[in-house]
Amino acid sequence: MQAFAPVIALAAVVLIGVAALVGAARLLAVGPTVVDLFPHLGGRPPVEHAVSRFHVRWYAVTMIFLAFDMEMIFMYPWTVVVATMGPSAVVEMFLFLAILLAGVVYAWREGALRWT
């Protein structure tokens, strides 16, 4: 039990410190103002409902973002193992990139990248 004495002492100091900081924050806190009661936008009244619908264009932009995001998520670990896996890892990555590129080309052809 004596081996844990420093850990228990440190935990006690941390708990006392946290309790002191929370108590000081509650003592020094100013009550909520009218600006604090608005949900967002820096205190301005909301201009639309919180569950309003988005334009359909944003769904295509989201899909393109996910394509690029998945590309990066899978390419980082691939760079670590490509030397040990050999040419099969390179072929698999190019097939994966070809599938993602097909999705981006389809979105481009459908006009998802046009903003006008």
N, C-alpha and C positions, 0 to 999 in steps of 0.2 A: 504494500500500500504506500510505502514511502517513496517508491519510484514514481508514483503518480501525483505526488504532492505539488511539484512545480506546474503540472498541467492543470490541476484543480485550482491552484492559486491564480494562474493566468486566466482561466475561465471565469473565476470570481471577479477579477479586475475588469475583464471585458464586459461582463453583465452589469457591474456597477457603473462603468463608463457609459454603456448604452442607456441604462436607466436614467443617468444624469442628463444625457443629451436629449432624450425624449421629454424629460421633465422640464428642462430649460426651454425647449421648443414650444411646449404647451403654455408655459408661463409668459413667454415673450411674443406669442403669436397674436396677430391682429385678426379680428373677426372677418368673415367673408364680406366683400363689398358687392355692389350690384354687378360690377364687371366680372367678378369671380363666379357668379351664378350662371352666366351664359355657358353653353356647352363647349364651344370652340370658337375659332376665328378671331381670337384676341379680344373678345368682349363684344364684338359686333353681333347683331341678331342674325340668325341663319337665314339664308335666302332660299333654301330649298329643304325639303324633308330629308331626314337622315337616311331613309331607305328608298330614295328616289332612284330611278333607272338611269343607267349609263347609256351613252350612244353605242350602237353596235360596233362602231369602228374600234372601240377600245378593246373588244374581245380579240380581234385579229392582232392588235398590237401586243396584247398579253400572250398570245400563242407564239408570236415571233420572239418575244422576250424569253419565254420558256424554252424555245428551241436553242437559243444562244446560251441560256443558263445551263441547260442540260449538257451542252457541248463542253462548257468549261468545267462543270462538275466531273465529267467522266474523263476529260483530257488530263487533269492534274495527276490522278493516280496512274493513269496509263503511262505517263512519262517516266514514272518510277519503275514500272515492270516491263517496259518495252524491250530493254536490253536483254533481260533474262528470258522473255517469251519468244523472241525471235520474229521472223517474218509474219507469222500468223497473227500476232498482235497488231502489226501494221495494217494487214489486210482487214482485220475486224474493225479497226478504227476508221479506215477509209469507207467501209460499208456503212458504219454508223453516221459518219459525216455526210455521206451521200443521201441517206434517208432524211437527215435534218435539212440538207440543202434542197431536197425536193419539196419539203414543206415550206421553206422560205421562198423558193421560186414560185410555188403555187400562190402563196400570199401576195407576192409581188405582182403576179399576173392578174390576180383578182382586184388589185388596186389598194391593198391594205397599207401600202407605204406612201400613198398620195394623201396629202393633207388639205387639198382644195376641193 
